Amino acid sequence: MKTKTIVVVLSLIAAATTTAQNQISLLEMDKTKAHLTLTAEQNKTINATVEQIKNVLEEDKKIISKLRERFKAGDEPGFFEKISVKMARDKRSVQIEELLGDIVSCLNDSQKIKYKSIEKPVLKALSKKELTE
């Protein structure tokens, strides 16, 4: 009985590891192109949209790194600055969602089904813990 339990647990761990390794990120365009079997026109359009998403993510990363430096230096932003940072991040998050919607509109029905399994970039709400780490 213990052997069966161990075998089941190990097989579940192996399956989860294999699934995580096979996960395709939207930002990896070569894998995405192959997974969705994109046409040349779709690839061109989606590639441009993915570049826009990367630019938004890079902009967000720069802003967050500057805030982290300030927190480490002991300079905590004021109330209104925190609100403006949160609003700007929300705006970038919405921008990414809109760009992801543009990608979906370029796909046919069978590609949309495959698209659901692709990992998409998301900007989560900021926490003070993230900024101080």
C-alpha positions as CSV (number, residue, x, y, z in Angstrom):
1,M,0.0,0.0,0.0
2,K,2.8,2.4,0.9
3,T,4.5,1.6,-2.4
4,K,1.4,2.5,-4.4
5,T,1.1,5.8,-2.5
6,I,4.8,6.6,-3.2
7,V,4.4,5.7,-6.9
8,V,1.3,7.9,-7.2
9,V,3.0,10.9,-5.5
10,L,6.1,10.5,-7.6
11,S,4.1,10.3,-10.8
12,L,2.2,13.4,-9.9
13,I,5.4,15.3,-9.2
14,A,6.9,14.1,-12.5
15,A,3.7,15.2,-14.4
16,A,3.7,18.6,-12.8
17,T,7.4,19.1,-13.6
18,T,7.0,18.0,-17.2
19,T,4.0,20.3,-17.6
20,A,5.9,23.3,-16.2
21,Q,8.8,22.6,-18.5
22,N,6.6,22.5,-21.5
23,Q,4.8,25.7,-20.6
24,I,5.2,28.2,-23.4
25,S,5.5,31.9,-22.7
26,L,4.0,34.4,-25.1
27,L,7.2,36.4,-24.9
28,E,9.1,33.5,-26.5
29,M,7.9,34.2,-30.1
30,D,9.7,31.2,-31.7
31,K,7.9,28.7,-29.5
32,T,4.7,30.6,-29.7
33,K,4.8,30.7,-33.5
34,A,5.4,27.0,-33.7
35,H,2.7,26.2,-31.1
36,L,0.0,28.3,-32.7
37,T,1.2,27.5,-36.3
38,L,1.0,31.2,-37.3
39,T,0.9,32.4,-40.8
40,A,3.5,35.0,-41.9
41,E,1.0,37.8,-41.6
42,Q,-0.2,36.7,-38.2
43,N,3.4,36.3,-37.0
44,K,4.3,39.8,-38.2
45,T,1.3,41.4,-36.4
46,I,1.7,39.3,-33.2
47,N,5.4,39.8,-33.1
48,A,4.9,43.6,-33.2
49,T,2.3,43.4,-30.4
50,V,4.6,41.2,-28.3
51,E,7.4,43.8,-28.7
52,Q,5.0,46.5,-27.4
53,I,4.2,44.2,-24.4
54,K,7.9,43.7,-23.8
55,N,8.4,47.5,-23.8
56,V,5.6,48.0,-21.3
57,L,7.1,45.3,-19.0
58,E,10.5,46.9,-19.3
59,E,9.2,50.3,-18.5
60,D,7.5,48.9,-15.4
61,K,10.6,47.0,-14.4
62,K,12.6,50.3,-14.6
63,I,10.1,52.2,-12.5
64,I,10.0,49.4,-9.8
65,S,13.8,49.2,-9.6
66,K,14.0,53.0,-9.1
67,L,11.4,52.7,-6.3
68,R,13.3,49.8,-4.7
69,E,16.5,51.9,-4.7
70,R,14.6,54.7,-3.0
71,F,13.2,52.4,-0.3
72,K,16.7,50.9,0.3
73,A,18.0,54.5,0.7
74,G,15.3,55.1,3.3
75,D,13.4,57.6,1.1
76,E,9.8,56.4,1.2
77,P,7.5,58.0,-1.3
78,G,4.7,60.2,-0.1
79,F,1.0,59.3,-0.1
80,F,0.2,61.0,-3.4
81,E,3.3,59.6,-5.1
82,K,2.2,56.1,-4.0
83,I,-1.2,56.7,-5.6
84,S,0.3,58.0,-8.8
85,V,2.6,54.9,-9.0
86,K,-0.3,52.6,-8.4
87,M,-2.4,54.4,-11.1
88,A,0.4,54.3,-13.6
89,R,0.9,50.5,-12.9
90,D,-2.8,49.9,-13.4
91,K,-2.7,51.8,-16.7
92,R,0.2,49.7,-17.9
93,S,-1.7,46.6,-16.8
94,V,-4.7,47.6,-18.8
95,Q,-2.5,48.4,-21.7
96,I,-1.1,44.8,-21.6
97,E,-4.6,43.4,-21.4
98,E,-5.6,45.4,-24.5
99,L,-2.5,44.2,-26.4
100,L,-3.3,40.6,-25.5
101,G,-6.9,41.2,-26.8
102,D,-5.4,42.4,-30.1
103,I,-3.4,39.2,-30.3
104,V,-6.5,37.1,-29.8
105,S,-8.4,39.0,-32.5
106,C,-5.7,38.0,-35.0
107,L,-6.2,34.3,-34.3
108,N,-8.6,31.8,-35.8
109,D,-10.7,29.5,-33.7
110,S,-8.3,26.5,-33.4
111,Q,-5.4,28.9,-32.6
112,K,-7.5,30.6,-29.9
113,I,-7.9,27.2,-28.2
114,K,-4.1,26.6,-28.2
115,Y,-3.6,30.2,-27.1
116,K,-5.3,29.5,-23.8
117,S,-2.5,27.2,-22.8
118,I,0.2,29.9,-23.3
119,E,1.5,31.8,-20.4
120,K,0.8,35.5,-20.7
121,P,2.5,38.4,-19.0
122,V,0.5,40.0,-16.2
123,L,1.2,43.0,-14.0
124,K,0.0,42.3,-10.4
125,A,-0.8,45.0,-7.9
126,L,2.3,46.2,-6.1
127,S,2.9,45.5,-2.4
128,K,5.3,47.2,-0.1
129,K,7.1,43.9,0.4
130,E,7.9,43.6,-3.3
131,L,9.5,47.1,-3.2
132,T,11.6,46.5,-0.1
133,E,13.1,43.1,-1.2
